[in-house]
Amino acid sequence: MTAATLSDVLPAAAQDGYAIAGLVVLGWEDALAYVQAGVETGLPIILQAGPGCRKHTPVPVLGKMFRHLADQADVPVVCHIDHGYSIDECVEGIEHGFTSVMFDGSKLPISQNIDTTAAIVEKAHDAGVSVEGEVGFVGYAQGASSAATDPGEAERFDREAGADALAVSIGNTHLQTDKSAVIDFSRLREIEAATSIPLVLHGASGIPGELRREIASTSRVAKFNVGTELRMAFGQALRRSVNADKAVFDRVALLSPTVDAVKTEAVRVIREIGRP
Ligand SMILES: [Zn+2]
């Protein structure tokens, strides 16, 4: 299977009441675990390289790694840049094998957000690459607070930017370690009524599994970004591994047990929201 784009996998999910997991990658072990989880479930996945990942490992390396993993898998694998904050960051991804980019213009005035997203869409679509945008602002636990998505701005973004998916802020928050999100369903319904684009929820670790399932099956939310709960599984597995035998110092030996631990959690996440 070759690498896929958001426009290959999200429209059917949005229409048929399921969603695809956007899985936050920080290195080789979690990326491998996610692709193994996709293969085991037989469902598409989205591998995401966010700002932290790109700070740690150069984008050309990540592009090659993601595409190599996608080529080995028999399910669609979207190779996605998460939270690109400039045209240059998105173009770097497009030039290095990513099949999808997110431009995060959520802190910009809406006209500037739309214009910049549209400029990236033009370059991306020419290269066969999909684009996710954001309207409203999804805040961070112990950080910047959220600004809920305005349905009128979402409508204008959908009409003018030409993006393939839209991230919205409806009670979801990044980096939540407990499942305490309160989702504003009436705002979600207003956004759905005003737009026709597949919707994305960032910060899905803070949303309980059964609520994720309910949102996926009853709305046009077609992509849930999950990072924190998978990073917690990785950290706990690595700590167990490091503490298990004080004589072990080899990096590969220490890291190897994290793959199965992360894969188990990823399988659960993918199935929870995935095509029944
Ligand atoms: Zn995000």
Residues whose N, C-alpha, C, O or C-beta is under 5 A from the ligand:
A	BS01	ZN	H202
